[in-house]
Amino acid sequence: MDIAKVIPEIQEIVGADNVFHDRVECLSYSRDMSVHQGAPDAVVFAKTTEQIAAIMKIAHREKIPVTARGTGTSVTGAVLPVKGGLLLDLHQMNNILEINKADFYARLEPGVVCVQLNNRLAKDNLMFPPNPGSEVVATIGGMVSTNASGHRAVKYGTTRDYVKGLKVVLADGSVIETGTRAPKTSLGYDLTHLFTAAEGTLGIITEVIVKLEPKPEYAALALAIFGDLNAAGDAVTEVTTSGIKLAGCEILDKNSIKVVEKALGRDASKIEAILIMEADGVKEVVVRDMEKIGEICRKWGVQEFEWTDDPHKREEMMRARGGLVPTLSRLRPGNRLVPIAEDLGVPSSKIPETIRRAQEIAKKYNVLIATFGHVGDGNVHTTFVSDVRSRDDWNRLKPAVEELVATALEMKGTLSAEHGSGLTRAPHMEMQLGRSLDLMRKIKQALDPDNILNPGKMGLDDLERKSDIYDYFAFQPLVEHPEGLNSLGKTLDDEVLACIHCGFCRLGCPTFSVTHRESRNARGRNALAFYFMNGSIEPSKELAEAFYSCTTCQACTYFCPARIRVDEIVEGVRSKLYDAGFVPESVLAIRDNILKTGNVYASAQADRIEIYPPALKEKANKGELKAKAETLLFMGCVPSYLDMKMVPSLLKPLDEADVDYTVLATDENCCGFPLFLMGSKDFETHALQLMERIEATGAKELVTPCAGCFKTFKKLYPKLHDMGIEVHHSVTYFDKLIQEGRLKFKGDLGKKVTYHDPCDLGRALQIFEEPRRILQAIPGLEFVEMARNRLQARCCGGGGGVQAFDPEMSVAMAAERVRDALAVGAEIIVSGCAACKDNLRKGAKAIPKGERGKIKIMDITEIVADAMASGEGVH
């Protein structure tokens, strides 16, 4: 197999920009939620059936393995290319091709995300019922390939029940269509369902026709808390056999409850089990059912029962349940979720017994198992939480897995209820399927005689050797060297391991949004940090590009249920790369500028005060500035050298409020934040020198309009030295002055304004309400909120040193953010960060004039200064 030989051919098909074959990019695709790993030799972005068919003809000719992948949310290793070859990334095939309201079906490309589909269907009062816990990132193609379901499966069934037809590219590149748009068919073999749950081992799905359902008019959710697991099981059995048709029914054991304790708002120590029951349909029927459920639960000694039809409360609880799996990695520091035997399916009446058996197994082998599941349809998730660096833990976990598997089969159940087979189930498939597995192998041989489609999965090949649950084991290097061969420090090593590669971070990562590359996404960077930490990869130019392309905005953290601190991981790896001499030249140029000239632009120190108002500038030049003052103003590099308005706009309100201030003028230096971000050890020396100058002013408070400087003074400097000074950003200071009645606004703005949360103010320091209070205090200003705001605000692309490293990508991110503002009709985007303002202006210019209109970008200092004018409005 010579991948290099066919790369030019594939590039001709999809374009050179859609083919990646460097090792760093390939390793970024080598992990999923399982314990396995498998890297491709090349990653290809395919966007049409025709492209995939052409690629498969090449793969068939050269006998190259091909693994299809959507968003990579697999739990079982199903999307890992363990035999190398090509990984076909289909997530950009995400078009909803047709919605037929009259005949209740939709035609979709495989990369359509489940929640994206349902958001669109809601406009027509329709829905696609299957809803896995990963529905915000799970693709329809992946759901079909694993027969995914979710908590609504009790009433509505699984994905298989909603697949009417498929378009499939076979191993030789030929294309077939299966199924029908008609309500039913009995013609021939059911090929549609043959390819469903086949995990890409028989063909690559490029189009799906799904059945739709009317959206219920009313829904309610009940929460029942029990002090006894048996009582909870008895209650749910009576509910499900009483004639009540639940839409969903979840059970959580005590270990799982610890994870959602905060969302519950209750002390979990005395709770043994929680039932979450959902019903939908006609309001009168649902209300009656909820009351009956309450009666049944009280009969079985429920500690607490409540139900609600408030959609926000229902969403909050189900979001907590949906985030349960990733958050299990937070149960014990240094431990991680280990999904190996975590998707058992048993008859619903056997749920309580299965949970009890799981708890007995956990006690027997001294392992931690969190048990939860869709009790209404018999799905029990028995998920291990272990120290993945401990050989002893892995040795004890293995027999526990065998007993769980035996328990499921004893209960006449299944080893996989909704997560598919992949690598994880392969060792035990024959135990459940018997000779049926031989028939599966014959079907595989008939459709894929060269075994090039997702090889190594479902126990279909490798017949000479028995599969093992630790095949293609990702954690072997850490078992051999628990300390890590290139440790980032215990805290960051634990943080790297806590990431389970679930993919939720894709929703927030700004660099992924514009590149679609996994190495430019938080999950990919975490995978690379893992390999770097365990010694599997060495510092390189490509590795540096992955980490220096991160804006360190923390958006990924707040889309991650486990709150993985990816920015700190990135900073830790950057520090190692810096020491190893692998820092992009454009980033090193910023370092040299700061160390030589005291600012990022290599400008003269004298030019730092050029923007000062004439009177203040004259005092600075004559050396007549106050040596001591109550308040020190620290302007920052961007406001001083790049922006013509921010410094004068900051001073005007402060003069109006009679603030006693002074400035460092030409003695002001860069705060050093860029040095910190690049991993330079020069940061500490530089910071300590600047702190001496600040302390010499005797100021009791420092005010800066620069969000980066503010974060540096507020979070980084105190780790080096306590200056004993209160630090304010202009936003928080203006808000304080307004509250004290020292700032008053006159004019009538008459504009629709939105606020962009800078990452260094918002996510880093939780400053959200102050800027909004300021804007809403300005007369005539109509405030509108962008869809993504506060903790989930989209990064403008201007942070993390990315403007210097990759200006084109930085501007692309800014353009996305400007479009967020245009979508809500904003005429002005206001921010509290000079770098944001600069980059958003570039982003606006990158948008065609007819689309962007006359959108204006302003700093909050400017809009405050203008609002103090005599009614002339923004100028």
Secondary structure, 3 states (H helix, E strand, C coil): CCHHHHHHHHHHHHCHHHEECCHHHHHHCCECCCCEECCCCEEEECCCHHHHHHHHHHHHHHCCCEEEECCCCCCCCCCCCCCCCEEEECCCCCCEEEEECCCCEEEECCCCEHHHHHHHHHCCCEECCCCCCCCCCCEHHHHHHHCCCCCCHHHHCCHHHHEEEEEEECCCCCEEEEECCCCCCCCCCCHHHHHCCCCCCCCEEEEEEEECEECCCEEEEEEEEECCHHHHHHHHHHHHCCCCCCCEEEEEEHHHHHHCHHHHCCCHHHCCEEEEEEEEECHHHHHHHHHHHHHHHHHCCCCEEEEECCHHHHHHHHHHHHCHHHHHHHCCCCCEEECCCCCEECCHHHHHHHHHHHHHHHHHHCCEEEEEEEHHHCEEEEEEEECCCCHHHHHHHHHHHHHHHHHHHHCCCECCCCCCCCCCCHHHHHHHHCCHHHHHHHHHHHHCCCCCECCCCCCCCCCCCCCCCCCCECCHHHHHCCCCCCCCCHHHHHHHHHCCCCCHHHHCCHHHHHHCCHHHCHHHHHHHHHHHHCCCCCCCHHHHHHHHCCCCCCHHHHHCCCCCCHHHHHHHHHHHHHHHCCCCHHHHHHHHHHHHHCCCCCCCHHHHHCCCCHHHHHHHHHCCCCCCCCEEECCCHHHHHHCCCHHHHHHHHHHHCCCCEEECHHHCCCCCHHHHHHCCCHHHHHHHHHHHHHHHCCCCEEEECCHHHHHHHHHHHHHCCCCCCEEEEHHHHHHHHHHCCCCCCCCCCCEEEEEECCCCCHHHHCCCHHHHHHHHCCCCEEECCCCCCHHHCCCCCCCCCHHHHCHHHHHHHHHHHHHHHHHCCCCEEEECCHHHHHHHHHHHHHCCHHHHCCCEEEEHHHHHHHHCCCCCCCC
